[in-house]
């Protein structure tokens, strides 16, 4: 069996996931993902299976792999938006992912971004590195209201963490878990517009698909008359239209934008959001903790083994 491994988190982080993979009688090639379609097309026919990150598994890539020997695409992580699932079904390639293993790490990253923004850590760090002593006035989290868009595993963990710090949680989900909301004193919004009403923070926790792509628009923000809202995005960049970020910040609709995901990764050096003081960007590290990487790595390997 020949396996392609492209996830950099898996490769860069020591742990038992490496031991498990090394125990298998596989020939393993390693590449630094995420790989584009044009990078996968020349090589995909060499592999029986892949453990991938956010590589572009288009219909062309899947078809070429399936016509040779490709049997399974094991996604390290949760989101499957970069994999053409219809094509995988059409050509008989199994697709798996790793739900329920990274919610603690991602929810803690939401907290880290939020605290850093309100206490100006991202600005003050650079100021003191320059030998200066300029001091901003920060803002407390306690008493604020966080709107959680998507009450799945990460959304639930975020609600619990924020609730423990004295924030009021409000949530909207098409498939709402009312029992969880009641147990954790979460206000349920019946519409997206209702979720945006009278919140201080909006945290995004939805998968990216045709229904959710561009869900947060500038018109939506203006229509609901939100003001000085901080948006925290650890899900997918494409959930929010770029105009909603750029013009929302310029027009004072948004207090700031904290994101762990970008529309193009790695981020271009001339990206228009890069140098804005009220924008905090991290390079897709929300689930990149030793504990989460090991859990995801082992699950991705076991998913591959179960099928092969």
Helices and strands as residue ranges (DSSP letters): E 2-5, H 8-12, H 16-22, E 27-30, H 37-40, G 44-46, E 49-52, H 59-68, E 72-75, H 85-90, E 94-96, H 103-118, H 121-129, E 145-149, H 153-164, E 168-172, H 178-183, E 187-188, H 192-196, E 201-204, H 218-223, E 229-233, G 237-239, H 242-250, E 254-259, E 279-281, H 290-307
